[in-house]
Amino acid sequence: MRPDKVVKIALKALDQRTPPLSVITGTMNRLMVQAERLVSRRRTTVTIGSMMDRAGAKR
């Protein structure tokens, strides 16, 4: 997701009368957050690490 779109979503959330505690943008980010609730922390870390490796992310 482009940075300008993330900023737009964040500012829109902050502009609400009662802003949410957190804002998660992007489908993949939402899936990762939900996955953390279902499996162990270690499994989540390994899975996300392998996803980032496939995407070409640098550590």
VENTA-V859073 format. One record per backbone hydrogen bond with DSSP energy under -0.5 kcal/mol. NH is the residue of the N-H (numbers start at 0). CO is the residue of the C=O. If there is no record, write none. Layout:
nh | co
NH | CO
NH | CO
This chain:
nh | co
4 | 1
5 | 1
6 | 2
7 | 3
8 | 4
9 | 5
10 | 6
11 | 7
12 | 8
13 | 9
14 | 10
15 | 12
18 | 15
24 | 22
29 | 25
30 | 26
31 | 27
32 | 28
33 | 29
34 | 30
35 | 31
36 | 32
36 | 33
37 | 33
37 | 34
38 | 34
43 | 39
44 | 40
45 | 41
46 | 42
47 | 43
48 | 44
49 | 45
50 | 46
51 | 47
52 | 48
53 | 49
54 | 50
55 | 51
55 | 52
56 | 51
